[in-house]
Amino acid sequence: MLSTLEALRTLPTTLQTVDEFEQWEQQHPHEGSYEFVRGRIIEKNDMKQAEYLILKFLTRLFAATAAYQAGDELTPEMDSYVDNTRKRRPDLAYFSLAQIRATANGERQRTLFPIEILSDSEFYEDVLEKIQDYFDAGARLVWYVIPKQKKIYVYTSPDESKAFKGSDVISAAPVIPDFQFTVADLFA
């Protein structure tokens, strides 16, 4: 198995489709994970401990929702396909039970609700591109968690967002109406 550094040195530059990228991944086992966007292979950094605490808070809260009781999942680092040239891996992604079952047949799924946690290595342009990709894939809601600011930006379209912080109550409605909490609790 290639280390992440070795894999980065051997990344092909001629891949054009997600299928080509996934074939390359199967032929070249490596550590780490990647996104594929229009011929670019983008390394996903490992989650830091502080980010893991956010993930833990959100997944445990999700377990109390009707969606979870119905078999839906809020899954870390799961592939979310945009089209044949883009595949993203959100930090957390919501998938319905029907979508999960469809993967058994090899059907590629797109999350309706991705959650991203801003890392130190991301640039504003990267964030905007990801948000656009998620909405291009049919997302109805995108959350971008900014730990350093203790804020969550809620996007209802690529061009419409609202920042939540402190005592603001954030909700995943209309996707998961009973998935809500006070922002300060996430960062406590």
N, C-alpha and C positions, 0 to 999 in steps of 0.2 A: 504494500500500500504506500502510495506517495504521501510525503508530508505536504502540508499546505504550501510551503515555500517551493518545493519541487513541482507541485502541481501548477502553481502560478507561472513557473518558468516554461512549462510545456503546454500552456494554453494555446489552442489553435486560434487562428485569426480569420479563418475562412468559413466558419459556421454561419448559416443564415437563418435556420429554423430551430424551433424548440426540439423537434425530432432529431435533427443532426446533433444538437447539443447533448441530448439525453443518450444518444448512441455513443458519443465520445465519453460521457461520464461512465457508462457501463464498461467500456473498454479500458479505461484508465482510473481504477479505484484510487481514491484520495481521501484525505482527511478534510473536514470542513464542508461547507455547503456554499452553493452559488445561486445567483439569479441569472437569468438570461434575458437580455433586452436588445432586440434588433441587432444581433451580431456581437454584442458586447457580453462578456462573461464577468459578472460582478461578484466578488467575494463577499460573503456574509460573515461579519465578525462574530465571534462567540459572545454569548450573553454574559454580561458582568453580574456580579452578585447583587448589586443594587437594582439592576433591571429584573433579576430573578424575583426579588421581593415584590415588585410591581406585578409580574406575571402570576405569582402565587396568590396575591390579593384578588386579582381579577378572576382567575380560574375558580377559586373557592367561592367567590360571590356568585359566579355564573352557575355553580352547582345547586344554588337555591332557586333557580328560575324554572318556569314551566317548560321552556325550551329544552333544558337539560333533562327534565323528567320525561320529556317526549323522545329522548335519545339523541338530541342534537349535541354538538361538541364545540368548545372553544379550544382550539388546538394550537400549540406552539410550533413554529417553523414548518408549516405544511405548505406544499406547493399550491399555488393559486395561478391558474392559467388565464392569461389575458386573451391571447390569440396564438397563431402559429409562429410568431416571432418574439413573444414575450411570456416569461414565466417569473412570477414573483414568489417570495417566501416571507410573508408577514410575520412579525414577532408573535402575534396571535391572530387566528383566523376562525371565524364562525362558519360551521358547515352543518346543514340540516341532516337528519337521519337519512332522508332520501338521497342526498348528495353522497353521503358516506357509503351507502349501499351501492350506488352507481359506480363507485370506484372499483368494486369487485369485478365489474364487467370491463374495466379498462377505460371508463369514461373520465375524461379530465374535468375537474371541477374548478369553479370560480367562487371565491368567497363573496358573500353579500355584505360582510362586515369585517374588514381587517383592522387590527390595532397595531400601530407601530410605536416603538419607544425610540426616541431620538438618541443616537449614539454620538460620541465625540468626533467620530470620523465622517459623519454625514454633513453635506453642504445643503444649503437652502434649495439649490437647483435639484439636488437628488430627491429631496422631500416632495417638491412640486411634481417631478416626473413620476414618482411612485403614486401619488394621489391621482394624477391623471390616468395612469395605467389601471388602478383599481376601479375607477368610474368607467373607463372604457370597457372593462370586463363585466360591468353590471352591478358593481357595489352600490348599495343604497346609503351607506354611512361609512365614514372613515374616522377613526380616532388617531391623533398623533399626540403621544404623551411626551412632555418635555420635562424631565426630572429636575434639571437645574433651576427652572423657573417655577416648578411645582404647578404646572398648568397642563390642561388637556385641550387641544384644538379639535373641535368637532366639525368635520366637513360633511355637508349635505349635497355638495356638488364640487367639482374641481375649483370653482370660483367663489363658493360661499362657505364661510367658516365662522365659528364663534369660539372664543376662548373662555374656558371655565377654570376657576381657581378658588382656593379657600373654602368658604361655606357654600359655594354653588353646588347644586345637585345636578349631576350629569345623568343622562338617560340614553339607553341604546334604542329607544323607540324611533321609528316604528318597527325595526327589525326584531328587537327583543324588549318589549315594553316593560317587563318587570326587572330588567337588569339596570339598576341605578344605584347611586351612592353619592356621598358628599366627597368632593375632590380632596379636601384636607385629610380624610380618612385614608386615602390611597398613599399619601406621603407621610403619615404619622409614624 
